[in-house]
Amino acid sequence: MRQNRILFAFVTIFFLLPFAVEAQTETAPHKHGEFYFSWGYNTEAYTKSTVKISQPALGNNYSFLDVQGHDHRGWDDGIFSKALTIPQYNYRIGFFFGNKTDMGVEINFDHTKFIFPDGPAHIKGTLHGKAIDSTVNFTRDGGFYYYLNNGANFLLFNITKRWHWKTNKKENIKLDAIAKFGVGPVLPHVDNSFFGKSNNADFQFGGWNTGLEGALRSTFFKHVYLELCGKLDYARYSHLHLYDGAAKQAFGTAEVIVNLGYTFHTGKKR
């Protein structure tokens, strides 16, 4: 899809941007560290992927090929008319340290959603002990759905690097560029049905993911900041719960994220 290609190109350029930024104004190294936290919302585009189904007791070992999943933003149809945690949200909790407070660590969570779209789906493998290579009409009314809709849920433990890019003399307005890299678990909510057999939808530990993120952060009056981020993530899911079996899947994600946050220095002036 053209929209997905544009989003992937934007995120690729955006997360590489911090590496091209040279610090033009340095902040005096007089603090022990800087703590921050933020809340925001996101949108995603996913790579095509294969959903592999294993149900040995039923004689099933098949795959749905070239699945083009999509997100479910939620924030674009009345963000203030629902709970804050229903749309695709994200939060960050981090700490910068060192003489220049330019290196740091971060807990990075994205409540993303992955939806297997309705429509024709290519199925290949073994169904009830017999070979199958066909197309099924993947619809809820037809007994098919596959949702990570209460979250595909990427959790990362990041290493971060910050470049102080621009600031005014009073330091009331400051622009920073930040790069992040991390690994961590995925904690999906798994809800599915295949051939009319549904699972008991629940949250679970579902595998691992790794991500790269670039951010531009504008800080106002030393504490409140607005942040625009681009992120690339790769997630591998395994042992996902389904009726009398398990599923596995891997896909890449391009995200655009907007955060509102608060930051403050710790320790005393040097």
Helices and strands as residue ranges (DSSP letters): H 2-20, E 33-46, E 49-55, G 56-58, E 60-67, G 75-77, G 79-81, E 89-97, E 103-110, E 114-115, E 119-127, E 130-138, E 145-148, E 154-167, E 173-186, E 189-194, E 197-198, E 202-203, E 207-220, E 224-242, E 245-266
